[in-house]
């Protein structure tokens, strides 16, 4: 579902392939910090763990994508993540 995950210093950018095409999911640092394991992660740690973080957020990203058909980008907000 998720392709190459990148970290731009402020957010993870998670490209996803859906039935309607390619979508970029933006996951800001404050959303990543909602995961207990990454609650105080610094940028370097997020960069190194970016694929694993995306996998942990996969259910929330999938739910977000299912509610946003035919868009090019979505943002996952902290209140949309439960850990």
Residue, then its C-alpha position, 0 to 999 in steps of 0.5 A: x500500500x505504501x511506497x517510499x516514505x520520506x522525512x522532510x524535517x517537519x513531516x513524513x511524506x507517505x506515497x500511497x497507491x489506491x484504486x483512484x491513483x497515487x496519493x501523498x499522505x502527510x504526517x506531521x511531527x506532532x502526529x508521529x508523537x501520538x505514538x507512544x514509542x515515538x512520543x519524544x522522537x527527534x528528527x534523526x530518529x524519525x528519519x531512521x524509523x520512517x518506514x516502521x512509523x508508517x507501518x504503525x500508522x497504516x491503519x489510520x492512514x488507510x482509514x483516512x484514505x478511504x474517506x478521501x477519494x479522488x484527492x492528491x494529498x491528505x494530512x493525518x492529524x494527531x486526533x486521528x491517531x490512537x495508540 
